[in-house]
Amino acid sequence: MSFIVAIDGPAGTGKGTVTKILSKKLKLLNIDTGATYRCVALAMLNKGIKLEELDKIKKLLDSIKIELKNEKGVQKVSLYGEDVTKEIRSKEVSDFVSQVSSIKEVRLKMADLQRKMAEGKDVIMEGRDIGTYVFPAADVKIYLDADLDERAKRRYLQNREKGIQSTYMEVLENVKMRDENDRNKEIGALKLAKDAEVIDSTQKSIYQVVREITEIIKSKRTEQKLQKRIYKIRKENAWKKFVRKIVKVILRTLYRLAFRVRINGKVPDDGAYVICCNHINYLDAAAIVLFNERKVNFVAKEDLFTHGILMWLGHLFDAIPIKRDMQDIEAMKRCLKVLKNGELLGIFPEGTRHGMDKNMKAKNGAAFMALKSKTKVIPVGIHGTFKPFSKVYINYGEPIDISGYTKENLDEATDKIMKEIVMLTKKED
């Protein structure tokens, strides 16, 4: 599994320097995307290929061999097996590369090469369109920006250090030209990704920028580790079944001591069903799970899995974490798999506690699952204050067949389910 950090932005923002530092600091493979385009530009210059000679450019792309290697912490670039690390930074290549990278065929070929270089690796890449085109699903997206004058000044000083002779005004005009060209390319234009973190480096040192991006990357990695733990599926085995049985007996006993539970009706002994109930307390799902002889796979918001003991219980009872307020495809697949296996799936149509009291529209997830899996819905009405030693009623209704509905009228199917649930909440005998 790869971890991709994309750093985009115009010329002279310090992307290259920042990327090199972050690569070493965070042990990320630095794939210099700009170097790949510079290699194509150098090859075209060496072979005398002009920008309008598209057939020759395509032939060149079919045979070009570019390699990026790290030697003692220093990146080396080779073209056709020859070290061109210095040559690709020449003034001739710098003046030519932006036009070369605007060619659609070059862009497509280099983007494909860059993706292959990143396969299965933890990578950091900088360029113009990494977060928008090359890796639109990058784990971290940074858009590094700075004022035009500041960027030109930085590039001018950088050229002087490398022995490249140019005036400040020449550099300024070159940066302006590259900005215009990069923003108006047919493919891979410089754009701000919607989910990118924007960092203005005009008044910041390189190390201030590095520190800021480091925190963003570390935060994302921590979040992903937690997500991995939350969504990890614990395999069913004899030990898990044994532990679940013991825990279920203990928790059910404690539940009975805390509340005087009254259960009316029951779930059929076999077959797949979607159990739909009202949601009035964070302990109501536990009542459905603990007082059923069959295992109920309940859908629960992923926030609950951030707590150690709740995560452990969730995995033990095969609860299905779901991202709320979005279409969680993976959660939907797990729900359908449960029903396909002839098991019980528990869902709160309200989506949140006291949803009906807040006049919130019930969600169609339960009706959709039932229709998709061709299973029936069992409505459940839960009533009680959930105060210590008070009565809690769990009323099971008759299975509802919604096979007569379609995807187009799921609202009607959901309304039917909710009406049954409301009726069941009033039953106290």
C-alpha positions as CSV (number, residue, x, y, z in Angstrom):
1,M,0.0,0.0,0.0
2,S,1.5,3.3,-1.1
3,F,1.5,6.6,0.9
4,I,1.6,9.5,-1.5
5,V,2.5,13.1,-0.7
6,A,1.9,15.6,-3.5
7,I,3.4,19.0,-3.5
8,D,2.3,21.4,-6.2
9,G,2.8,25.0,-6.9
10,P,4.4,27.5,-9.3
11,A,8.2,27.9,-10.0
12,G,10.4,29.3,-7.3
13,T,8.3,28.4,-4.2
14,G,10.9,26.1,-2.8
15,K,9.1,22.9,-3.7
16,G,12.2,21.1,-4.7
17,T,14.2,22.0,-1.6
18,V,11.3,21.3,0.7
19,T,10.7,17.9,-0.9
20,K,14.3,16.8,-0.6
21,I,14.4,17.7,3.1
22,L,11.0,16.0,3.8
23,S,12.2,12.9,1.8
24,K,15.2,12.4,4.1
25,K,13.4,13.4,7.3
26,L,10.3,11.2,6.9
27,K,11.9,8.4,4.8
28,L,9.8,9.0,1.7
29,L,11.0,8.2,-1.8
30,N,11.5,11.5,-3.6
31,I,10.4,11.1,-7.2
32,D,11.5,14.3,-9.0
33,T,8.8,14.7,-11.6
34,G,10.4,17.9,-13.0
35,A,13.5,15.8,-13.7
36,T,11.6,13.4,-15.9
37,Y,10.3,16.3,-18.1
38,R,13.8,17.9,-18.1
39,C,15.1,14.6,-19.5
40,V,12.7,14.7,-22.4
41,A,13.6,18.3,-23.0
42,L,17.3,17.5,-22.9
43,A,16.8,14.5,-25.3
44,M,14.9,16.7,-27.7
45,L,17.6,19.3,-27.6
46,N,20.4,16.7,-28.1
47,K,18.5,15.2,-31.1
48,G,17.5,18.5,-32.6
49,I,13.8,17.7,-32.3
50,K,11.5,20.7,-32.6
51,L,8.3,21.3,-30.6
52,E,6.1,20.9,-33.7
53,E,7.7,17.6,-34.8
54,L,5.1,15.5,-33.0
55,D,6.0,12.2,-34.8
56,K,9.6,12.4,-33.8
57,I,8.6,13.3,-30.2
58,K,6.3,10.2,-30.1
59,K,9.1,8.0,-31.4
60,L,11.5,9.5,-28.8
61,L,9.0,8.8,-26.0
62,D,8.6,5.2,-27.0
63,S,12.4,4.6,-26.6
64,I,13.4,7.0,-23.8
65,K,15.0,5.5,-20.7
66,I,14.9,7.6,-17.5
67,E,16.1,6.5,-14.1
68,L,16.2,8.3,-10.8
69,K,18.6,6.9,-8.2
70,N,19.7,8.0,-4.7
71,E,23.4,7.8,-4.1
72,K,24.4,8.6,-0.5
73,G,21.4,10.8,-0.1
74,V,21.9,12.6,-3.4
75,Q,19.5,12.1,-6.3
76,K,21.1,11.1,-9.6
77,V,19.3,11.3,-12.9
78,S,20.3,9.2,-15.8
79,L,19.1,9.4,-19.4
80,Y,19.8,6.3,-21.6
81,G,22.1,5.1,-18.9
82,E,24.2,8.4,-18.7
83,D,24.3,10.7,-15.7
84,V,22.6,14.0,-16.7
85,T,22.0,15.4,-13.2
86,K,23.7,18.6,-14.0
87,E,22.8,18.9,-17.7
88,I,19.0,18.9,-17.1
89,R,19.4,22.0,-14.9
90,S,21.1,24.1,-17.6
91,K,19.6,27.4,-18.8
92,E,18.8,25.9,-22.2
93,V,16.8,23.0,-20.7
94,S,15.1,25.4,-18.1
95,D,14.0,27.7,-21.0
96,F,12.7,24.8,-23.0
97,V,11.1,22.4,-20.5
98,S,7.9,24.2,-19.8
99,Q,7.0,24.1,-23.5
100,V,7.9,20.5,-23.7
101,S,5.8,19.5,-20.7
102,S,2.8,21.2,-22.4
103,I,2.8,18.6,-25.1
104,K,-0.1,16.2,-24.4
105,E,1.8,13.1,-25.4
106,V,4.8,14.0,-23.2
107,R,2.5,14.7,-20.2
108,L,0.7,11.3,-20.6
109,K,3.9,9.3,-20.9
110,M,5.6,11.0,-18.0
111,A,2.6,10.8,-15.7
112,D,2.4,7.0,-16.5
113,L,6.1,6.7,-15.7
114,Q,5.8,8.6,-12.4
115,R,2.9,6.4,-11.3
116,K,4.9,3.2,-12.0
117,M,7.8,4.6,-10.0
118,A,5.5,5.1,-7.0
119,E,3.8,1.7,-7.0
120,G,3.9,0.1,-3.6
121,K,6.1,2.8,-2.1
122,D,5.9,5.7,0.3
123,V,6.5,8.6,-2.0
124,I,6.8,12.4,-2.0
125,M,6.5,14.1,-5.4
126,E,6.6,17.7,-6.4
127,G,5.4,19.4,-9.6
128,R,2.5,21.3,-11.1
129,D,-0.2,18.7,-11.3
130,I,0.7,15.9,-8.9
131,G,-2.4,16.4,-6.7
132,T,-4.8,17.2,-9.6
133,Y,-3.7,14.8,-12.4
134,V,-0.9,12.4,-11.6
135,F,-2.2,11.4,-8.2
136,P,-5.7,12.9,-7.6
137,A,-6.2,10.5,-4.7
138,A,-2.9,11.4,-3.0
139,D,-2.9,11.0,0.8
140,V,-1.5,14.5,1.4
141,K,-1.8,17.4,-1.0
142,I,0.1,20.6,-0.5
143,Y,-0.1,23.7,-2.7
144,L,3.1,25.7,-2.0
145,D,2.8,29.4,-3.1
146,A,4.7,32.7,-2.8
147,D,4.7,36.2,-4.3
148,L,6.1,36.5,-7.8
149,D,8.9,38.9,-6.8
150,E,10.0,36.5,-4.0
151,R,9.9,33.5,-6.3
152,A,12.0,35.3,-9.0
153,K,14.5,36.4,-6.3
154,R,14.9,32.9,-5.1
155,R,15.4,31.5,-8.6
156,Y,17.9,34.2,-9.4
157,L,20.0,33.4,-6.3
158,Q,19.7,29.7,-7.0
159,N,21.0,30.2,-10.5
160,R,24.0,32.2,-9.2
161,E,24.9,29.4,-6.8
162,K,24.8,26.9,-9.7
163,G,27.0,29.3,-11.8
164,I,24.1,30.0,-14.3
165,Q,24.6,33.5,-15.7
166,S,21.4,35.5,-15.9
167,T,20.0,38.9,-14.7
168,Y,17.2,39.3,-12.2
169,M,14.9,40.7,-14.8
170,E,15.6,37.8,-17.1
171,V,14.7,35.4,-14.3
172,L,11.6,37.4,-13.5
173,E,10.4,37.3,-17.1
174,N,11.1,33.6,-17.3
175,V,9.1,32.9,-14.1
176,K,6.2,35.0,-15.5
177,M,6.3,33.1,-18.7
178,R,6.4,29.7,-17.0
179,D,3.4,30.8,-14.7
180,E,1.4,31.7,-17.8
181,N,2.3,28.6,-19.7
182,D,1.8,26.2,-16.7
183,R,-1.7,27.6,-15.9
184,N,-2.9,27.4,-19.5
185,K,-1.8,23.9,-20.5
186,E,-4.2,21.7,-22.3
187,I,-3.4,18.8,-19.9
188,G,-1.8,18.9,-16.4
189,A,-2.2,22.6,-15.9
190,L,-1.2,24.2,-12.6
191,K,-4.4,24.2,-10.5
192,L,-5.3,24.2,-6.8
193,A,-6.8,20.9,-5.8
194,K,-9.9,21.3,-3.8
195,D,-8.6,19.2,-0.9
196,A,-5.1,20.7,-0.9
197,E,-3.5,22.5,2.1
198,V,-2.3,25.9,0.9
199,I,1.0,27.2,2.3
200,D,2.3,30.7,1.4
201,S,6.1,30.6,1.9
202,T,6.7,34.3,1.0
203,Q,7.5,35.2,4.6
204,K,8.6,31.8,5.8
205,S,11.9,30.1,5.9
206,I,12.4,26.7,4.3
207,Y,12.5,25.1,7.7
208,Q,9.3,26.7,8.8
209,V,7.6,25.3,5.7
210,V,9.1,21.9,6.3
211,R,7.9,21.9,9.9
212,E,4.4,22.9,8.8
213,I,4.2,20.2,6.2
214,T,5.7,17.6,8.5
215,E,2.9,18.1,11.0
216,I,0.3,17.7,8.2
217,I,1.9,14.4,7.0
218,K,2.3,13.0,10.6
219,S,-1.3,13.9,11.3
220,K,-2.5,12.1,8.2
221,R,-0.4,9.0,8.9
222,T,-1.8,8.8,12.4
223,E,-5.3,9.2,11.1
224,Q,-4.7,6.4,8.5
225,K,-3.3,4.1,11.2
226,L,-6.5,4.6,13.2
227,Q,-8.6,4.0,10.1
228,K,-6.8,0.8,9.5
229,R,-7.5,-0.4,13.0
230,I,-11.1,0.7,12.8
231,Y,-11.8,-1.1,9.5
232,K,-9.8,-4.2,10.2
233,I,-12.0,-7.3,9.9
234,R,-11.3,-9.8,12.7
235,K,-11.6,-13.3,11.3
236,E,-14.3,-15.5,12.8
237,N,-12.8,-18.5,14.7
238,A,-13.5,-20.7,17.7
239,W,-11.7,-18.4,20.1
240,K,-13.5,-15.3,19.0
241,K,-16.8,-17.1,19.3
242,F,-15.9,-18.3,22.8
243,V,-14.9,-14.9,24.0
244,R,-18.0,-13.3,22.4
245,K,-20.2,-15.8,24.2
246,I,-18.6,-15.1,27.6
247,V,-18.6,-11.3,27.1
248,K,-22.3,-11.5,25.9
249,V,-23.4,-13.3,29.1
250,I,-21.5,-10.9,31.4
251,L,-22.8,-7.8,29.6
252,R,-26.3,-9.1,29.4
253,T,-26.3,-9.8,33.2
254,L,-25.1,-6.2,33.9
255,Y,-27.7,-4.9,31.5
256,R,-30.5,-6.7,33.4
257,L,-29.2,-5.4,36.7
258,A,-29.2,-1.8,35.3
259,F,-32.5,-2.0,33.5
260,R,-35.7,-4.0,33.8
261,V,-35.7,-5.2,30.2
262,R,-39.0,-6.3,28.8
263,I,-38.9,-8.0,25.4
264,N,-41.9,-8.6,23.1
265,G,-41.6,-10.7,20.0
266,K,-38.4,-12.2,18.6
267,V,-36.2,-12.5,15.6
268,P,-36.7,-15.7,13.4
269,D,-34.2,-18.5,14.2
270,D,-32.6,-18.4,10.8
271,G,-32.4,-16.4,7.6
272,A,-31.2,-12.9,6.7
273,Y,-33.1,-9.9,8.0
274,V,-32.5,-6.2,8.4
275,I,-33.3,-5.1,11.9
276,C,-34.5,-1.5,12.0
277,C,-35.1,0.3,15.3
278,N,-35.5,3.8,16.7
279,H,-32.4,5.3,18.3
280,I,-33.0,7.0,21.7
281,N,-29.9,6.1,23.7
282,Y,-26.3,5.0,23.1
283,L,-27.2,1.8,25.0
284,D,-30.2,0.7,22.8
285,A,-28.0,-1.0,20.1
286,A,-26.5,-3.0,23.0
287,A,-30.0,-4.2,24.0
288,I,-30.6,-5.6,20.4
289,V,-27.2,-7.3,20.3
290,L,-27.2,-8.7,23.8
291,F,-30.7,-10.0,24.0
292,N,-30.7,-11.9,20.7
293,E,-29.5,-15.5,20.6
294,R,-28.3,-14.8,17.0
295,K,-25.4,-12.5,16.3
296,V,-26.5,-9.0,15.1
297,N,-24.0,-7.1,13.0
298,F,-24.9,-3.5,13.8
299,V,-23.9,-0.5,11.7
300,A,-22.2,2.1,13.9
301,K,-20.6,5.5,13.2
302,E,-16.8,5.2,13.0
303,D,-16.4,7.7,15.8
304,L,-17.3,5.0,18.3
305,F,-14.3,2.9,17.2
306,T,-11.9,5.6,18.3
307,H,-12.2,4.4,21.9
308,G,-10.2,1.4,22.9
309,I,-12.8,-0.8,24.7
310,L,-15.5,0.2,22.2
311,M,-13.3,-0.7,19.3
312,W,-12.5,-4.1,20.8
313,L,-16.2,-4.8,21.5
314,G,-17.1,-3.6,18.0
315,H,-14.7,-6.0,16.4
316,L,-15.7,-8.8,18.7
317,F,-19.4,-8.4,17.8
318,D,-18.6,-7.6,14.1
319,A,-20.1,-4.1,14.2
320,I,-19.7,-2.3,10.8
321,P,-18.1,1.1,11.0
322,I,-19.5,3.7,8.7
323,K,-18.6,7.2,7.7
324,R,-21.7,9.3,8.2
325,D,-23.0,12.0,5.8
326,M,-21.3,10.3,2.8
327,Q,-21.7,7.3,0.6
328,D,-19.4,4.7,2.3
329,I,-19.1,2.1,-0.4
330,E,-17.0,-0.3,1.7
331,A,-19.5,-0.2,4.6
332,M,-22.3,-0.9,2.1
333,K,-20.4,-3.9,0.7
334,R,-19.9,-5.3,4.2
335,C,-23.6,-4.9,5.0
336,L,-24.6,-6.7,1.8
337,K,-22.2,-9.5,2.6
338,V,-23.7,-10.0,6.0
339,L,-27.2,-10.4,4.5
340,K,-25.9,-12.6,1.7
341,N,-24.5,-14.9,4.4
342,G,-27.9,-15.3,5.9
343,E,-27.1,-13.1,9.0
344,L,-28.7,-10.2,10.8
345,L,-27.9,-6.6,10.0
346,G,-28.9,-3.9,12.5
347,I,-29.5,-0.3,11.3
348,F,-30.8,2.9,12.8
349,P,-32.8,4.6,10.0
350,E,-32.8,7.9,12.0
351,G,-29.0,7.9,11.7
352,T,-28.6,9.7,15.1
353,R,-30.2,9.7,18.5
354,H,-33.7,11.1,18.8
355,G,-33.8,11.7,15.0
356,M,-37.6,11.5,14.9
357,D,-38.0,14.0,17.8
358,K,-35.8,16.4,15.9
359,N,-38.0,16.0,12.8
360,M,-35.0,14.6,10.8
361,K,-35.7,12.7,7.6
362,A,-35.1,9.0,8.0
363,K,-32.3,7.6,5.8
364,N,-33.0,5.0,3.1
365,G,-30.0,2.8,3.9
366,A,-32.1,0.0,5.5
367,A,-34.7,-0.1,2.8
368,F,-31.9,-0.1,0.1
369,M,-30.1,-3.0,1.8
370,A,-33.3,-5.0,2.1
371,L,-34.3,-4.4,-1.5
372,K,-30.8,-5.1,-2.8
373,S,-30.4,-8.3,-0.9
374,K,-34.0,-9.4,-1.3
375,T,-34.5,-9.7,2.5
376,K,-37.2,-8.6,4.8
377,V,-37.1,-5.8,7.4
378,I,-37.9,-6.4,11.1
379,P,-39.1,-3.2,12.7
380,V,-38.2,-2.7,16.4
381,G,-39.6,-0.1,18.8
382,I,-37.5,0.7,21.8
383,H,-39.1,2.6,24.7
384,G,-37.7,3.7,28.0
385,T,-35.7,6.4,29.8
386,F,-32.6,4.3,30.2
387,K,-32.3,5.6,33.8
388,P,-30.9,3.1,36.3
389,F,-33.5,0.5,37.4
390,S,-36.1,1.8,35.0
391,K,-38.0,-0.3,32.5
392,V,-36.7,-0.6,28.9
393,Y,-39.1,-2.1,26.3
394,I,-37.8,-3.8,23.2
395,N,-40.8,-4.6,20.9
396,Y,-40.2,-6.7,17.7
397,G,-42.7,-6.4,14.9
398,E,-43.6,-8.8,12.1
399,P,-41.1,-8.9,9.1
400,I,-41.9,-6.3,6.4
401,D,-41.6,-7.3,2.8
402,I,-40.5,-4.3,0.6
403,S,-39.9,-6.3,-2.6
404,G,-42.8,-4.4,-4.2
405,Y,-40.8,-1.2,-4.0
406,T,-38.0,0.1,-6.3
407,K,-34.9,2.3,-6.0
408,E,-37.0,5.1,-7.2
409,N,-39.5,5.0,-4.3
410,L,-37.3,4.0,-1.4
411,D,-38.7,7.0,0.5
412,E,-42.1,5.3,0.6
413,A,-40.5,2.0,1.8
414,T,-38.7,3.9,4.5
415,D,-41.9,5.7,5.6
416,K,-43.6,2.3,5.9
417,I,-40.8,1.0,8.1
418,M,-40.7,4.1,10.3
419,K,-44.5,4.0,10.8
420,E,-44.2,0.4,12.1
421,I,-41.4,1.4,14.4
422,V,-43.4,4.3,15.8
423,M,-46.3,2.0,16.6
424,L,-44.0,-0.4,18.3
425,T,-42.5,2.3,20.6
426,K,-45.9,2.7,22.2
427,K,-46.3,-0.9,23.2
428,E,-45.6,-1.5,26.9
429,D,-47.1,-4.9,27.8
